[in-house]
Amino acid sequence: MIRINVAEIKKRLVGSKTFAYELTPDELDITDTDLKVTAPIQLEGVVENAGDVILLKADVKTEIERTCGRCLKVFTEPLAAQVVEKFYPAGAENIENDAFIYESDLLDITEPVRESLLLAVPLQSLCREDCRGLCPVCGADRNEGDCGCDATTVDPRLAALKQFIKN
């Protein structure tokens, strides 16, 4: 759990507090099933008094292990996320159902940081922009060289028409 004491910034009208942490995936309850983190998680940000709420603004950076969507090679890539969340005091009125709350002047920022990091992961990953992928015929990695297979395929429903082209 990552907790920040906001008692001092609540005393001032425009109070703020900066912070920086180096975290492990366990501290954010991130398992290898969720995300394979290969480097320490860097968290830097600020909490600000915004009147009736405390505003959290932070940047999260780390490296993760991914599998290429074209050639199936395992590689590491940088991952960065921004966290911007409002924290309402416990017992406040008109709070949204999914809003974050805090009690006793302690913000637990673990969940918003975890969510932002997991949501920042791209849906498809490529080991490089020009990845050529695998050959659909023999399964060879096209990045390592041409396998020589004939990759032109014909829709089986139109295969009979191919004979007309040959004649």
C-alpha positions as CSV (number, residue, x, y, z in Angstrom):
1,M,0.0,0.0,0.0
2,I,1.1,3.5,-0.8
3,R,-0.2,6.0,1.6
4,I,0.3,9.7,1.6
5,N,-0.5,11.9,4.6
6,V,-2.4,15.0,3.5
7,A,-3.0,16.6,6.9
8,E,-0.6,19.5,6.1
9,I,-1.9,20.3,2.7
10,K,-5.5,20.3,3.9
11,K,-4.6,23.1,6.4
12,R,-3.7,25.5,3.5
13,L,-6.1,26.7,0.9
14,V,-3.8,25.8,-2.0
15,G,-1.5,23.3,-0.4
16,S,0.4,20.6,-2.3
17,K,2.9,17.9,-1.7
18,T,5.2,16.2,-4.1
19,F,6.3,12.6,-3.9
20,A,8.5,10.1,-5.6
21,Y,8.6,6.3,-5.0
22,E,10.4,3.3,-6.5
23,L,8.0,0.4,-6.2
24,T,7.9,-3.3,-6.9
25,P,5.0,-5.0,-8.6
26,D,4.0,-6.6,-5.3
27,E,3.4,-3.2,-3.7
28,L,0.8,-2.5,-6.4
29,D,-0.7,-6.0,-6.2
30,I,0.4,-6.7,-9.8
31,T,1.1,-10.4,-10.5
32,D,2.9,-11.9,-13.5
33,T,-0.5,-12.9,-14.8
34,D,-1.6,-9.3,-14.8
35,L,1.6,-7.8,-16.2
36,K,5.2,-9.1,-16.4
37,V,7.1,-6.1,-15.0
38,T,10.9,-6.4,-15.6
39,A,12.1,-3.1,-14.0
40,P,11.3,-1.1,-10.9
41,I,8.2,1.0,-11.1
42,Q,9.0,4.7,-10.9
43,L,6.2,6.9,-9.5
44,E,6.5,10.7,-9.3
45,G,3.7,13.1,-8.7
46,V,1.9,15.6,-6.6
47,V,-1.2,15.7,-4.4
48,E,-3.0,19.1,-4.2
49,N,-5.8,20.6,-2.1
50,A,-8.6,21.4,-4.5
51,G,-11.1,22.6,-1.9
52,D,-13.5,19.8,-1.1
53,V,-11.3,17.1,-2.8
54,I,-7.7,16.1,-2.9
55,L,-6.3,15.9,-6.5
56,L,-3.7,13.3,-7.4
57,K,-1.5,13.8,-10.5
58,A,1.3,11.4,-11.1
59,D,3.5,9.7,-13.8
60,V,4.3,6.0,-13.6
61,K,7.1,4.4,-15.6
62,T,8.5,0.9,-15.9
63,E,9.5,-1.8,-18.4
64,I,7.4,-4.8,-19.2
65,E,7.9,-8.1,-21.0
66,R,5.6,-8.7,-23.9
67,T,5.2,-11.2,-26.8
68,C,5.2,-9.8,-30.3
69,G,1.8,-10.2,-32.0
70,R,3.4,-11.1,-35.3
71,C,6.5,-13.2,-34.7
72,L,5.8,-14.4,-31.1
73,K,9.2,-13.3,-29.8
74,V,9.5,-12.2,-26.2
75,F,10.8,-8.6,-25.8
76,T,10.8,-5.8,-23.3
77,E,9.2,-2.4,-23.9
78,P,8.8,0.8,-21.8
79,L,5.5,1.5,-20.3
80,A,4.3,4.9,-19.1
81,A,1.0,6.0,-17.6
82,Q,-0.5,9.2,-16.2
83,V,-2.7,9.1,-13.1
84,V,-5.2,11.9,-12.5
85,E,-7.8,11.1,-9.7
86,K,-9.9,12.9,-7.2
87,F,-10.1,11.7,-3.6
88,Y,-13.2,12.7,-1.6
89,P,-13.3,12.7,2.2
90,A,-15.2,9.8,3.8
91,G,-18.7,10.8,4.5
92,A,-18.9,13.5,1.8
93,E,-22.2,14.0,0.0
94,N,-22.9,13.5,-3.7
95,I,-19.9,11.2,-4.3
96,E,-19.9,9.0,-7.5
97,N,-20.0,5.3,-6.9
98,D,-16.6,4.6,-8.3
99,A,-14.9,7.6,-6.7
100,F,-11.9,7.2,-4.4
101,I,-12.3,8.2,-0.8
102,Y,-9.9,8.8,2.0
103,E,-10.1,8.6,5.8
104,S,-8.0,10.0,8.6
105,D,-6.0,12.3,6.3
106,L,-4.3,9.3,4.6
107,L,-4.6,8.8,0.8
108,D,-4.2,5.2,-0.3
109,I,-3.1,5.7,-3.9
110,T,-2.3,2.1,-4.6
111,E,-5.5,1.3,-6.6
112,P,-5.5,4.3,-8.9
113,V,-1.8,3.8,-9.7
114,R,-2.4,0.1,-10.4
115,E,-5.4,0.8,-12.6
116,S,-3.6,3.4,-14.7
117,L,-0.6,1.2,-15.2
118,L,-2.7,-1.8,-16.3
119,L,-4.8,0.3,-18.6
120,A,-1.8,1.9,-20.3
121,V,-0.7,-1.5,-21.7
122,P,-1.2,-1.5,-25.5
123,L,-3.6,-4.1,-26.8
124,Q,-1.2,-5.3,-29.6
125,S,2.5,-5.3,-29.2
126,L,5.2,-5.5,-31.8
127,C,8.8,-6.2,-31.2
128,R,9.5,-3.5,-33.9
129,E,7.4,-1.5,-36.3
130,D,8.6,-3.4,-39.4
131,C,8.2,-6.9,-37.9
132,R,7.4,-9.3,-40.8
133,G,5.9,-12.0,-38.6
134,L,5.7,-15.7,-39.3
135,C,5.3,-17.5,-42.6
136,P,1.7,-18.8,-42.8
137,V,2.9,-21.9,-44.7
138,C,5.9,-23.2,-42.7
139,G,5.9,-21.0,-39.6
140,A,9.4,-19.7,-40.1
141,D,10.3,-16.2,-38.7
142,R,10.3,-13.9,-41.7
143,N,12.6,-11.4,-39.8
144,E,15.4,-13.9,-40.0
145,G,15.2,-14.4,-43.7
146,D,13.0,-15.5,-46.6
147,C,11.9,-19.1,-46.3
148,G,11.0,-19.5,-49.9
149,C,7.4,-20.6,-49.4
150,D,4.7,-19.6,-51.8
151,A,2.5,-17.5,-49.5
152,T,-0.1,-16.6,-52.1
153,T,-3.3,-18.2,-51.1
154,V,-6.5,-18.6,-53.1
155,D,-9.9,-18.7,-51.5
156,P,-11.0,-22.4,-51.8
157,R,-14.4,-21.2,-53.2
158,L,-12.7,-19.5,-56.1
159,A,-10.1,-22.3,-56.7
160,A,-12.0,-23.6,-59.7
161,L,-11.7,-20.3,-61.4
162,K,-7.9,-20.5,-61.2
163,Q,-8.0,-23.2,-63.9
164,F,-9.6,-20.8,-66.3
165,I,-6.7,-18.4,-65.8
166,K,-4.1,-21.2,-66.6
167,N,-5.9,-22.1,-69.9
